[in-house]
Amino acid sequence: MDRNGLRGRIIAKGFSIDEFCKAIGMTRVTFDRRMSGKTEFTRDEIARIMEVLELTVEEMYSIFFIKKVA
């Protein structure tokens, strides 16, 4: 997951992290766990994120599913 990419999109849309969490119906603690990699985002959560951030399918894949090659 591209954590920096997601944070950048959130900020670019004018949200604070707390505002964004509220918009997608997630607690800050849960969001932080997802961002740290302790747990994964569910499909429903990804769908809400796509809607709130107005992401295209390609953007969603680049953030959530494409692994970086070292």
DSSP file (Angstrom, degrees, kcal/mol; ACC not computed):
  #  RESIDUE AA STRUCTURE BP1 BP2  ACC     N-H-->O    O-->H-N    N-H-->O    O-->H-N    TCO  KAPPA ALPHA  PHI   PSI    X-CA   Y-CA   Z-CA
    1    1 A M              0   0    0      0, 0.0     2,-1.3     0, 0.0    63,-0.2   0.000 360.0 360.0 360.0 140.1    0.0    0.0    0.0
    2    2 A D     >  +     0   0    0     61,-3.1     4,-2.0     1,-0.2     5,-0.2  -0.721 360.0 174.4 -92.7  87.9    1.2    3.5   -0.8
    3    3 A R  H  > S+     0   0    0     -2,-1.3     4,-2.6     1,-0.2     5,-0.2   0.889  78.6  50.7 -63.1 -41.4    0.6    5.2    2.5
    4    4 A N  H  > S+     0   0    0      1,-0.2     4,-2.5     2,-0.2    -1,-0.2   0.886 108.5  53.1 -65.5 -37.5    2.2    8.5    1.4
    5    5 A G  H  > S+     0   0    0      2,-0.2     4,-1.9     1,-0.2    -1,-0.2   0.911 110.4  46.7 -62.7 -42.6    0.1    8.5   -1.7
    6    6 A L  H  X S+     0   0    0     -4,-2.0     4,-2.3     2,-0.2    -2,-0.2   0.935 112.7  48.8 -66.1 -46.2   -3.1    8.1    0.3
    7    7 A R  H  X S+     0   0    0     -4,-2.6     4,-2.5     1,-0.2     5,-0.2   0.905 110.3  52.7 -59.6 -40.5   -2.1   10.8    2.8
    8    8 A G  H  X S+     0   0    0     -4,-2.5     4,-2.6     1,-0.2    -1,-0.2   0.895 109.1  48.4 -62.5 -40.3   -1.2   13.1   -0.1
    9    9 A R  H  X S+     0   0    0     -4,-1.9     4,-1.6     2,-0.2    -1,-0.2   0.896 110.5  51.9 -66.5 -39.8   -4.7   12.6   -1.6
   10   10 A I  H  <>S+     0   0    0     -4,-2.3     5,-2.0     1,-0.2     3,-0.2   0.944 114.4  42.2 -61.3 -48.2   -6.4   13.3    1.7
   11   11 A I  H ><5S+     0   0    0     -4,-2.5     3,-1.8     1,-0.2    -2,-0.2   0.892 110.1  57.0 -67.0 -40.3   -4.5   16.5    2.2
   12   12 A A  H 3<5S+     0   0    0     -4,-2.6    -1,-0.2     1,-0.3    -2,-0.2   0.815 103.9  54.1 -61.8 -30.0   -4.9   17.6   -1.5
   13   13 A K  T 3<5S-     0   0    0     -4,-1.6    -1,-0.3    -3,-0.2    -2,-0.2   0.466 122.3-109.0 -82.9  -1.4   -8.7   17.3   -1.0
   14   14 A G  T < 5S+     0   0    0     -3,-1.8     2,-0.3     1,-0.3    -3,-0.2   0.632  72.2 136.4  87.9  14.8   -8.5   19.6    1.9
   15   15 A F      < -     0   0    0     -5,-2.0    -1,-0.3     4,-0.0     2,-0.2  -0.695  48.3-141.0 -93.0 145.3   -9.2   17.2    4.7
   16   16 A S     >  -     0   0    0     -2,-0.3     4,-2.4     1,-0.1     5,-0.2  -0.571  38.2-106.1 -82.2 166.9   -7.4   16.8    8.0
   17   17 A I  H  > S+     0   0    0     -2,-0.2     4,-2.6     1,-0.2     5,-0.2   0.914 122.5  50.4 -63.2 -41.3   -6.9   13.2    9.0
   18   18 A D  H  > S+     0   0    0      2,-0.2     4,-2.0     1,-0.2    -1,-0.2   0.910 111.2  47.9 -63.5 -42.1   -9.6   13.5   11.6
   19   19 A E  H  > S+     0   0    0      2,-0.2     4,-2.2     1,-0.2    -1,-0.2   0.900 112.2  50.3 -63.6 -40.6  -12.1   15.1    9.2
   20   20 A F  H  X S+     0   0    0     -4,-2.4     4,-1.9     2,-0.2    -2,-0.2   0.924 107.9  52.2 -64.5 -45.1  -11.3   12.4    6.6
   21   21 A C  H  X>S+     0   0    0     -4,-2.6     5,-2.8     1,-0.2     4,-0.6   0.911 110.9  48.1 -57.8 -43.1  -11.9    9.6    9.2
   22   22 A K  H ><5S+     0   0    0     -4,-2.0     3,-0.8     1,-0.2    -1,-0.2   0.908 108.7  54.4 -63.7 -41.6  -15.3   11.1   10.0
   23   23 A A  H 3<5S+     0   0    0     -4,-2.2    -1,-0.2     1,-0.3    -2,-0.2   0.824 114.2  40.1 -63.7 -32.5  -16.2   11.4    6.3
   24   24 A I  H 3<5S-     0   0    0     -4,-1.9    -1,-0.3     2,-0.2    -2,-0.2   0.430 114.5-114.7 -97.9   1.4  -15.5    7.7    5.7
   25   25 A G  T <<5S+     0   0    0     -3,-0.8     2,-0.4    -4,-0.6    -3,-0.2   0.882  72.2 126.8  72.7  39.4  -17.0    6.6    9.0
   26   26 A M      < -     0   0    0     -5,-2.8    -1,-0.2    -6,-0.1    -2,-0.2  -0.967  59.5-117.4-129.7 143.4  -13.9    5.2   10.6
   27   27 A T     >  -     0   0    0     -2,-0.4     4,-2.4     1,-0.1     5,-0.2  -0.410  26.4-119.1 -73.6 157.6  -12.3    6.0   14.0
   28   28 A R  H  > S+     0   0    0      1,-0.2     4,-2.7     2,-0.2     5,-0.2   0.879 114.6  55.5 -63.1 -38.1   -8.9    7.6   14.0
   29   29 A V  H  > S+     0   0    0      2,-0.2     4,-2.0     1,-0.2    -1,-0.2   0.931 109.4  45.9 -61.5 -46.2   -7.5    4.6   15.9
   30   30 A T  H  > S+     0   0    0      2,-0.2     4,-2.3     1,-0.2    -2,-0.2   0.923 112.6  50.9 -63.0 -44.5   -8.7    2.2   13.2
   31   31 A F  H  X S+     0   0    0     -4,-2.4     4,-2.8     1,-0.2    -2,-0.2   0.922 109.2  50.6 -59.2 -44.8   -7.4    4.4   10.4
   32   32 A D  H  X S+     0   0    0     -4,-2.7     4,-2.0     1,-0.2     6,-0.2   0.879 109.2  51.6 -62.4 -38.2   -4.0    4.5   12.1
   33   33 A R  H  X>S+     0   0    0     -4,-2.0     5,-1.5     2,-0.2     6,-1.2   0.910 111.7  47.2 -63.6 -41.5   -3.9    0.7   12.4
   34   34 A R  H ><5S+     0   0    0     -4,-2.3     3,-0.8     1,-0.2    -2,-0.2   0.930 113.0  48.2 -65.3 -44.3   -4.7    0.4    8.7
   35   35 A M  H 3<5S+     0   0    0     -4,-2.8    -1,-0.2     1,-0.2    -2,-0.2   0.817 109.7  52.4 -67.9 -30.4   -2.1    3.0    7.7
   36   36 A S  H 3<5S-     0   0    0     -4,-2.0    -1,-0.2    -5,-0.2    -2,-0.2   0.604 113.7-117.3 -81.3 -10.3    0.6    1.3    9.9
   37   37 A G  T <<5S+     0   0    0     -3,-0.8    -3,-0.2    -4,-0.7    -2,-0.1   0.514  82.0 121.6  88.0   4.6   -0.1   -2.0    8.2
   38   38 A K  S   <S+     0   0    0     -5,-1.5     2,-0.3    -6,-0.2    -4,-0.2   0.860  87.1   9.1 -68.0 -34.5   -1.3   -3.7   11.4
   39   39 A T  S    S-     0   0    0     -6,-1.2    -2,-0.3    -9,-0.1     2,-0.3  -0.929  84.4-116.6-137.4 163.3   -4.6   -4.5    9.7
   40   40 A E        -     0   0    0     -2,-0.3     2,-0.1    -3,-0.1    -6,-0.1  -0.715  28.3-104.3-103.7 152.9   -5.8   -4.1    6.1
   41   41 A F        -     0   0    0     -2,-0.3     2,-0.1    -7,-0.2    -1,-0.1  -0.478  38.4-128.3 -66.8 141.6   -8.5   -1.9    4.7
   42   42 A T     >  -     0   0    0     -2,-0.1     4,-2.4     1,-0.1     5,-0.2  -0.412  22.9-106.8 -83.9 168.1  -11.6   -3.8    3.8
   43   43 A R  H  > S+     0   0    0      1,-0.2     4,-2.4     2,-0.2     5,-0.2   0.911 121.9  51.5 -61.4 -41.7  -13.3   -3.6    0.4
   44   44 A D  H  > S+     0   0    0      1,-0.2     4,-2.1     2,-0.2    -1,-0.2   0.897 109.8  49.3 -63.1 -39.5  -16.1   -1.5    1.9
   45   45 A E  H  > S+     0   0    0      2,-0.2     4,-2.5     1,-0.2    -1,-0.2   0.914 110.6  49.9 -65.3 -42.4  -13.6    0.9    3.4
   46   46 A I  H  X S+     0   0    0     -4,-2.4     4,-2.8     1,-0.2    -2,-0.2   0.903 109.2  52.6 -62.5 -40.5  -11.7    1.2    0.1
   47   47 A A  H  X S+     0   0    0     -4,-2.4     4,-2.0     2,-0.2    -1,-0.2   0.907 110.5  47.2 -62.1 -41.8  -15.0    1.9   -1.7
   48   48 A R  H  X S+     0   0    0     -4,-2.1     4,-2.7     2,-0.2     5,-0.2   0.902 111.9  50.5 -66.5 -40.0  -15.8    4.7    0.8
   49   49 A I  H  X S+     0   0    0     -4,-2.5     4,-2.7     1,-0.2     5,-0.2   0.923 109.3  51.4 -62.3 -44.3  -12.3    6.2    0.4
   50   50 A M  H  X>S+     0   0    0     -4,-2.8     5,-1.9     1,-0.2     4,-0.8   0.910 112.7  46.3 -57.9 -42.9  -12.7    6.1   -3.3
   51   51 A E  H  <5S+     0   0    0     -4,-2.0     3,-0.4     3,-0.2    -2,-0.2   0.942 115.0  44.1 -66.9 -48.4  -16.0    8.0   -3.1
   52   52 A V  H  <5S+     0   0    0     -4,-2.7    -2,-0.2     1,-0.2    -1,-0.2   0.898 122.3  37.9 -66.2 -40.6  -14.8   10.6   -0.6
   53   53 A L  H  <5S-     0   0    0     -4,-2.7    -1,-0.2    -5,-0.2    -2,-0.2   0.494 104.8-128.2 -89.3  -3.4  -11.5   11.3   -2.4
   54   54 A E  T  <5 +     0   0    0     -4,-0.8     2,-0.2    -3,-0.4    -3,-0.2   0.928  44.4 176.6  55.7  49.2  -13.1   10.9   -5.9
   55   55 A L      < -     0   0    0     -5,-1.9    -1,-0.2    -6,-0.2     2,-0.1  -0.577  26.5-130.1 -84.2 144.9  -10.5    8.4   -6.9
   56   56 A T     >  -     0   0    0     -2,-0.2     4,-2.4     1,-0.1     5,-0.2  -0.415  31.6-104.7 -79.5 168.2  -10.5    6.6  -10.3
   57   57 A V  H  > S+     0   0    0      1,-0.2     4,-2.5     2,-0.2     5,-0.2   0.904 123.6  52.1 -60.9 -41.0  -10.1    2.8  -10.4
   58   58 A E  H  > S+     0   0    0      2,-0.2     4,-2.3     1,-0.2    -1,-0.2   0.908 109.6  48.1 -63.0 -42.6   -6.5    3.3  -11.5
   59   59 A E  H  > S+     0   0    0      2,-0.2     4,-1.6     1,-0.2    -1,-0.2   0.906 110.6  52.1 -64.2 -41.2   -5.7    5.6   -8.7
   60   60 A M  H  X S+     0   0    0     -4,-2.4     4,-2.9     1,-0.2     5,-0.4   0.929 110.6  47.6 -60.9 -46.1   -7.3    3.2   -6.2
   61   61 A Y  H  X>S+     0   0    0     -4,-2.5     4,-2.1     1,-0.2     5,-1.8   0.900 109.4  53.4 -62.4 -40.4   -5.2    0.3   -7.5
   62   62 A S  H  <5S+     0   0    0     -4,-2.3    -1,-0.2    -5,-0.2    -2,-0.2   0.815 116.8  38.6 -67.2 -27.9   -2.0    2.4   -7.4
   63   63 A I  H  <5S+     0   0    0     -4,-1.6   -61,-3.1    -3,-0.2    -2,-0.2   0.908 129.7  23.8 -84.6 -46.4   -2.6    3.3   -3.8
   64   64 A F  H  <5S+     0   0    0     -4,-2.9    -3,-0.2   -63,-0.2    -2,-0.2   0.728 129.1  24.3 -98.7 -23.8   -4.0    0.0   -2.4
   65   65 A F  T  <5S+     0   0    0     -4,-2.1     2,-0.7    -5,-0.4    -3,-0.2   0.667  87.9  90.9-124.6 -18.7   -2.8   -2.9   -4.5
   66   66 A I      < -     0   0    0     -5,-1.8     2,-0.3   -64,-0.0    -1,-0.0  -0.724  64.1-144.5 -88.2 120.5    0.4   -2.2   -6.5
   67   67 A K        -     0   0    0     -2,-0.7     2,-0.3     1,-0.1    -2,-0.0  -0.587  16.5-118.7 -83.1 142.2    3.4   -3.3   -4.5
   68   68 A K        -     0   0    0     -2,-0.3     2,-0.5   -67,-0.1    -1,-0.1  -0.592  21.9-135.4 -79.1 140.8    6.6   -1.3   -4.8
   69   69 A V              0   0    0     -2,-0.3    -1,-0.0     1,-0.1     0, 0.0  -0.849 360.0 360.0 -98.8 129.0    9.6   -3.1   -6.2
   70   70 A A              0   0    0     -2,-0.5    -1,-0.1     0, 0.0    -2,-0.0   0.476 360.0 360.0 -78.7 360.0   12.8   -2.5   -4.3
